[in-house]
Each structure stands twice: as structure tokens, then as C-alpha cells.
Amino acid sequence: RRRRRRPRVVPADLPRRRPLARAPRTARRAADLAARRSFDRSIARRPSVTTNVLAMAAMCLTSAVAAARLTAASSATAPRRTARVASNSNARRGSTTRLNAVFTPPDPTKVKPLPVRIGHGFDLHRMELLTEMPGLELWLGGIKLEHDRGCVAHSDGDVLLHCIVDAITGALGMPDIGQLFPDNDPKWKGCTSDVFVTEACRLMREAGYEIGNMDCTIIAQRPKISPHKDAIRANLAKMLGADESVINVKAKTHEKVDSLGENRSIACHTVVLLNKV
């Protein structure tokens, strides 16, 4: 059975709502028709797919023609540019050769007499296993250390002495160890590094300076440097002709980071202060 809906009871004091005014049906139909016609006109104004494809093809053809012309022009001028580059490279080689030819050992008498001079040196050498490269050795400060790896270098690979040489010559404003003792000179092959230190000290004394103090920091993951510090320090004082109290040797690990931390290399920093005699 269908239930009868109860009549809605509206209080007498509540104003009745006015029904919303709606446009006549004919007006609504006319508006819909006008909207459809405007939409059709906008679609008709848009270019068709065929028109877009033709426009893109024309653009590609224009680009291809421009690229072909540019290539032809560059190929026509290529020999001249190649010849110019070759002449420039030859000129650079010639200038390098002339610079190498005129390089002369530094003159200590031309060093400006300052009260003090400060120099910094840095050096790093690669280390390889003795099982893979027999005959390698590990030298630090003129002291041979027992280790399962050795330094790969042109000379004995003493990274500490090389660093000290760079610090002394740097304080004097002279070339570094690579220019004073080039690794392409066979006479330095396998040479002990105390020869380099002796030459650096000779230049220092001829310039009128002496060691004020020196601070060295060795960076190596292994072997431990602490047991050898005193021997290295005493040997450095003997080679440099200075008192042990003005020479300091420190050692740091590299916390197993990069080649130093992986025991594949060893490095050193040195700061030296030279006093005018």
C-alpha cells in the first residue's frame, strides 16, 4: 500500500518563498543554438591537421637548407682555420721549448734580504704492494720504514724530504723541486732525497738565511709514524744543520677516506720559517 504523504504545515507567520524566475523555453533554446554556432565558428577558424603538418614540413626544410649552407661555408674555410690552429700550436711548442732552454738554476744572491721568510711545501706519492711491485721501499725523513707497501717515485720517494725542499725553496722564492731536479733527468733516477735537501740548504745559506723553525705533518693511514718520530726528527736536524728543538714532526691518519685513507698513497705538509743571518 502506498503511504500518503502528510501535508506540509507552514506556519502562518513564515513568509512564502517566491519561485525562481525562469526564462521562457524559447529563449533558452535560442541561447543554446547561438552558443553552438559560435563554437562551430571557432572550430572552423582553427587550422586543420593537414595545415599544421605542411607548416612543420616547411620549417624543417628551411632549417635543412640553412644547415647545408652553413656546412658548405665552414668546409670552405676549414683549411685556413686548421692551418692557423696548427701554427698557433707550433708557436706554443716553440715558446715552451725556449722557456725550458733558458731555465737556469736560481741565484741566491738575488733573493731580497727580508728579516724573515715563510715557505710551505706539499708532496704526495702513490704506494703499491711489494707483492705486485718488488723492490719498492718506504722512506720518511731519511729513515727506512718496514711496510707491506712502497712509494712509486723517480727517486727514493721520501715524501717528507721532498716536502721540506719545496718549503725551503718556496720561502726563498725559488723554483720547486720538480724544476730543480726534474724527473725526466736520468741522473736523478733512484737518487736519495738527502741530496735534494743538501742543495736546498746550500741555496738557503748562500742567500743568507737559516732555519728558524719547521713544522711537518705526515698524512698516512699506515704504518704508524709515532714510533719513528724521534729518529726522523734527529735525522732532519742533522741534515738541515739545525737544533732539534726548532723541528717538529706530526702524523695524522686520513680516517680511511680516499687514497690516503685506503693506504694507497702518503702525503706531507711542511711549513718553514727562515731567519736572516
Backbone torsions as a table, in degrees:
resi	resn	phi	psi	omega
1	ARG	NA	136.3	178.4
2	ARG	-78.9	131.5	179.6
3	ARG	-82.7	137.5	178.7
4	ARG	-79.8	136.4	177.5
5	ARG	-76.1	134.8	178.0
6	ARG	-72.0	139.9	178.2
7	PRO	-65.2	141.3	-179.7
8	ARG	-75.4	127.8	-178.8
9	VAL	-96.7	118.4	179.8
10	VAL	-108.2	125.6	178.2
11	PRO	-59.9	151.0	-176.3
12	ALA	-71.0	-29.5	-177.1
13	ASP	-83.2	-8.8	-179.3
14	LEU	-85.6	122.6	-179.9
15	PRO	-69.3	143.0	-179.8
16	ARG	-77.8	143.0	178.3
17	ARG	-77.8	142.6	176.5
18	ARG	-83.1	138.2	177.2
19	PRO	-66.9	144.0	179.7
20	LEU	-64.6	138.7	179.4
21	ALA	-77.5	127.6	178.8
22	ARG	-113.3	144.9	178.9
23	ALA	-69.5	152.1	177.5
24	PRO	-59.3	153.9	-177.0
25	ARG	-62.3	-37.0	-179.4
26	THR	-63.8	-39.5	179.0
27	ALA	-66.4	-39.2	179.2
28	ARG	-65.2	-41.0	178.1
29	ARG	-64.1	-39.1	178.8
30	ALA	-64.2	-39.2	178.8
31	ALA	-65.9	-43.3	177.6
32	ASP	-61.2	-40.6	-179.3
33	LEU	-65.5	-40.4	178.5
34	ALA	-65.0	-38.7	179.2
35	ALA	-65.4	-42.2	179.3
36	ARG	-63.9	-40.0	-179.2
37	ARG	-65.8	-40.7	178.6
38	SER	-65.3	-37.7	177.3
39	PHE	-63.7	-42.9	178.7
40	ASP	-62.9	-37.0	179.1
41	ARG	-66.5	-40.4	179.4
42	SER	-65.0	-37.4	176.6
43	ILE	-65.5	-39.3	-178.8
44	ALA	-66.5	-32.0	179.9
45	ARG	-71.0	-27.7	-178.8
46	ARG	-67.0	142.8	178.3
47	PRO	-70.2	148.2	-179.7
48	SER	-76.3	171.2	178.8
49	VAL	-62.4	-38.6	179.7
50	THR	-62.5	-40.9	179.0
51	THR	-63.7	-41.4	178.2
52	ASN	-63.4	-43.0	180.0
53	VAL	-62.5	-42.9	179.6
54	LEU	-64.2	-39.8	179.1
55	ALA	-64.6	-42.1	178.3
56	MET	-65.0	-39.2	178.3
57	ALA	-63.5	-39.2	178.3
58	ALA	-65.0	-40.3	178.3
59	MET	-64.2	-42.5	178.8
60	CYS	-63.3	-40.9	179.7
61	LEU	-64.2	-41.0	178.4
62	THR	-63.0	-42.4	179.2
63	SER	-64.2	-40.9	-179.8
64	ALA	-63.7	-41.6	179.1
65	VAL	-63.9	-42.5	179.9
66	ALA	-64.6	-40.1	179.0
67	ALA	-65.7	-40.1	178.7
68	ALA	-62.9	-42.5	178.2
69	ARG	-63.6	-41.2	179.2
70	LEU	-64.5	-40.0	178.9
71	THR	-64.9	-42.0	179.2
72	ALA	-63.7	-40.7	179.6
73	ALA	-66.4	-40.5	-179.9
74	SER	-69.0	-37.1	178.5
75	SER	-67.4	-30.1	179.7
76	ALA	-69.9	-32.8	-179.2
77	THR	-98.2	0.5	-176.1
78	ALA	-62.5	-45.9	-178.3
79	PRO	-57.6	-41.1	-179.1
80	ARG	-65.9	-41.1	179.6
81	ARG	-67.3	-38.9	178.3
82	THR	-62.5	-42.5	179.1
83	ALA	-63.6	-38.2	179.7
84	ARG	-66.0	-43.7	178.7
85	VAL	-62.6	-42.0	179.4
86	ALA	-62.3	-42.1	179.1
87	SER	-64.7	-37.8	177.9
88	ASN	-64.9	-42.4	179.3
89	SER	-65.5	-39.2	177.0
90	ASN	-63.2	-39.6	178.7
91	ALA	-63.4	-39.4	178.4
92	ARG	-64.8	-42.8	178.5
93	ARG	-61.7	-41.4	-179.7
94	GLY	-63.9	-40.1	179.0
95	SER	-66.6	-39.2	177.6
96	THR	-63.1	-42.8	179.2
97	THR	-62.1	-41.0	179.8
98	ARG	-65.8	-39.4	178.6
99	LEU	-63.4	-42.7	178.3
100	ASN	-65.6	-34.0	-176.8
101	ALA	-71.0	-34.4	-176.2
102	VAL	-90.7	0.8	179.8
103	PHE	-67.7	127.0	179.0
104	THR	-124.9	154.0	177.8
105	PRO	-57.7	148.7	-177.8
106	PRO	-66.6	149.6	178.7
107	ASP	-102.3	109.8	-177.1
108	PRO	-63.4	-24.0	-177.5
109	THR	-71.0	-15.1	-179.3
110	LYS	-92.8	2.8	178.5
111	VAL	-73.7	129.0	-178.7
112	LYS	-65.0	127.3	-176.9
113	PRO	-74.9	94.8	175.7
114	LEU	-101.8	155.4	-179.9
115	PRO	-60.6	-43.3	178.6
116	VAL	-138.0	154.6	175.5
117	ARG	-137.3	140.5	-177.8
118	ILE	-120.2	135.0	178.6
119	GLY	-132.9	151.2	178.2
120	HIS	-126.2	139.8	178.2
121	GLY	-130.9	147.2	176.4
122	PHE	-142.3	141.8	177.0
123	ASP	-152.0	152.1	180.0
124	LEU	-145.7	138.1	178.2
125	HIS	-131.1	144.0	176.5
126	ARG	-78.2	145.2	178.4
127	MET	-120.1	139.9	178.9
128	GLU	-127.6	156.0	179.1
129	LEU	-67.2	142.5	178.3
130	LEU	-68.1	-24.8	177.8
131	THR	-69.4	-27.9	179.1
132	GLU	-91.1	-34.6	179.5
133	MET	-131.4	82.4	-179.8
134	PRO	-63.9	150.4	178.8
135	GLY	99.2	-11.6	178.0
136	LEU	-76.2	150.3	179.1
137	GLU	-134.7	161.2	178.5
138	LEU	-118.2	111.6	179.5
139	TRP	-116.3	137.5	176.5
140	LEU	-138.4	117.1	179.5
141	GLY	62.3	29.7	-178.7
142	GLY	80.8	6.4	179.1
143	ILE	-111.6	130.2	179.1
144	LYS	-84.3	127.6	179.7
145	LEU	-108.1	140.1	177.3
146	GLU	-81.8	122.5	-177.5
147	HIS	-156.0	159.6	179.7
148	ASP	-81.7	0.6	177.8
149	ARG	-129.4	159.3	177.0
150	GLY	-135.7	162.2	-178.0
151	CYS	-83.3	136.8	174.8
152	VAL	-95.2	112.2	-177.1
153	ALA	-156.8	168.2	179.1
154	HIS	-72.7	-38.3	177.4
155	SER	-100.0	-143.9	179.5
156	ASP	-79.0	-7.4	175.5
157	GLY	74.7	27.7	178.0
158	ASP	-75.7	98.4	-173.6
159	VAL	-65.8	-31.2	-179.4
160	LEU	-70.2	-46.1	179.9
161	LEU	-67.9	-38.2	176.8
162	HIS	-61.4	-39.9	179.6
163	CYS	-66.0	-39.4	179.0
164	ILE	-65.6	-40.6	177.9
165	VAL	-60.0	-44.6	179.2
166	ASP	-63.8	-37.5	-179.9
167	ALA	-66.6	-42.2	-178.8
168	ILE	-68.2	-49.0	-179.9
169	THR	-66.8	-31.9	176.5
170	GLY	-66.8	-38.2	177.6
171	ALA	-65.2	-31.5	179.4
172	LEU	-85.2	-3.3	-178.2
173	GLY	72.6	31.0	-177.4
174	MET	-107.9	169.1	179.4
175	PRO	-62.1	162.1	-178.0
176	ASP	-82.4	-178.7	-175.2
177	ILE	-65.6	-27.9	179.6
178	GLY	-68.4	-28.8	177.3
179	GLN	-87.5	-37.3	179.5
180	LEU	-71.1	-37.8	-179.0
181	PHE	-131.7	76.1	-174.8
182	PRO	-64.3	143.7	-178.0
183	ASP	-76.3	-7.7	175.9
184	ASN	-91.7	3.8	175.9
185	ASP	-93.1	118.7	-175.6
186	PRO	-64.4	-20.2	-176.7
187	LYS	-71.2	-17.3	177.8
188	TRP	-95.6	2.4	-178.7
189	LYS	-65.5	121.3	178.9
190	GLY	70.9	11.7	-178.5
191	CYS	-71.8	145.2	176.7
192	THR	-75.5	145.5	-171.8
193	SER	-74.8	-12.9	177.4
194	ASP	-66.2	-21.7	174.6
195	VAL	-64.4	-40.9	179.0
196	PHE	-66.3	-40.6	179.4
197	VAL	-65.4	-40.1	178.4
198	THR	-61.4	-41.4	178.7
199	GLU	-67.4	-39.8	178.1
200	ALA	-64.7	-39.9	178.4
201	CYS	-67.9	-34.1	176.5
202	ARG	-62.8	-46.0	178.2
203	LEU	-62.3	-37.7	-179.3
204	MET	-65.2	-44.6	-177.8
205	ARG	-71.8	-36.1	177.6
206	GLU	-67.4	-27.6	175.9
207	ALA	-79.9	-7.8	176.6
208	GLY	90.0	32.1	-178.7
209	TYR	-126.8	161.8	175.0
210	GLU	-140.1	163.9	-178.7
211	ILE	-68.9	120.6	173.1
212	GLY	-83.1	-57.8	169.5
213	ASN	-160.8	161.9	-175.8
214	MET	-141.6	137.1	179.5
215	ASP	-127.1	120.9	-177.1
216	CYS	-117.9	137.9	177.1
217	THR	-126.6	114.9	178.9
218	ILE	-95.2	132.8	-179.6
219	ILE	-114.7	110.7	-179.0
220	ALA	-155.8	137.8	177.2
221	GLN	-76.0	-42.3	176.3
222	ARG	-148.8	150.6	-0.2
223	PRO	-81.1	174.2	177.6
224	LYS	-69.5	130.5	-176.7
225	ILE	-91.6	-21.0	-175.0
226	SER	-53.5	-44.1	-179.6
227	PRO	-65.0	-16.5	-175.1
228	HIS	-108.9	3.7	-175.0
229	LYS	-61.6	-45.8	-176.3
230	ASP	-63.7	-41.6	179.7
231	ALA	-66.3	-41.1	179.0
232	ILE	-64.6	-43.1	-178.8
233	ARG	-63.1	-44.1	179.5
234	ALA	-65.0	-39.1	-179.7
235	ASN	-68.1	-38.6	177.7
236	LEU	-63.6	-43.4	179.1
237	ALA	-61.1	-37.1	179.1
238	LYS	-68.4	-43.7	-178.7
239	MET	-68.8	-38.6	-176.2
240	LEU	-85.4	-10.3	-177.6
241	GLY	66.8	37.2	-178.4
242	ALA	-125.9	166.5	178.3
243	ASP	-77.3	147.6	-179.6
244	GLU	-62.4	-26.5	-176.3
245	SER	-69.1	-18.2	-179.2
246	VAL	-98.9	6.4	-179.0
247	ILE	-120.8	129.3	-179.8
248	ASN	-125.5	139.4	179.2
249	VAL	-127.7	121.6	177.4
250	LYS	-119.7	161.5	179.4
251	ALA	-138.7	138.6	179.7
252	LYS	-134.7	148.3	168.8
253	THR	-90.6	172.7	179.2
254	HIS	-113.1	22.4	175.2
255	GLU	52.1	37.5	175.7
256	LYS	60.1	30.8	-179.9
257	VAL	-107.5	136.2	179.4
258	ASP	51.7	-160.2	-172.2
259	SER	-65.3	-33.0	178.3
260	LEU	-66.8	-44.3	179.7
261	GLY	-71.8	-21.9	178.0
262	GLU	-92.3	10.2	177.1
263	ASN	62.9	29.8	176.3
264	ARG	-101.8	-1.7	177.9
265	SER	-158.5	168.5	178.7
266	ILE	-141.2	141.9	-175.7
267	ALA	-137.7	168.4	-179.2
268	CYS	-155.3	143.0	170.7
269	HIS	-116.7	142.3	177.9
270	THR	-140.5	133.0	173.5
271	VAL	-119.8	130.7	-177.1
272	VAL	-128.2	142.7	174.9
273	LEU	-115.3	123.5	179.6
274	LEU	-107.0	131.8	177.7
275	ASN	-103.8	141.5	176.8
276	LYS	-71.9	131.9	-178.3
277	VAL	-78.3	NA	NA
